[in-house]
């Protein structure tokens, strides 16, 4: 086993942890708090690091569990907030600079896709975040979420199908 260093192995994961927490909580400030708490929890368990196969999977699992706990706690108090997290500002790419109508249409599509992803069940959102945005392998995702690789594939397929279907329905509405 290699020697795990907080500075070299755990701290570089902070952005990845933030994106995962943000995808689950949909709240930037809450996600930042979760990352901080995750780092503290991982640090406090440093005596156990030698027994951990993958420190990255361990950190992602801790972060995911903490994010889910926060969401559950918030939903008990009141309905979940649907605040826009500001993760993607919908800024159109350079090819649309000349045409303001196309810029607005692209912004709307980005916002629509983000809203559709945010409305997916938590497990599908998490699997998509880890696979499509973080580039994790099926095996790594299965380890983080404590599910089989087959379940990972099924959740990714269902999430992509749901996004595609809802996007097409919304885009074709009224035509």
Secondary structure, 3 states (H helix, E strand, C coil): CCCCCHHHHHHHHHHHHHHHHHHHHCCHHHHHHHHHHHHHHHHHCHHHHHHCCCHHHHHHHHHHHHHHHHHHHHHHHCCCCCCCCCCCCCCCCHHHCCCHHHHHHHHHHHHHHHHHHHHCCHHHHHHHHHHHHCCCCHHHHHHHHCCCHHHHHHHHHHHHHHHHHHHHHHHHCCC
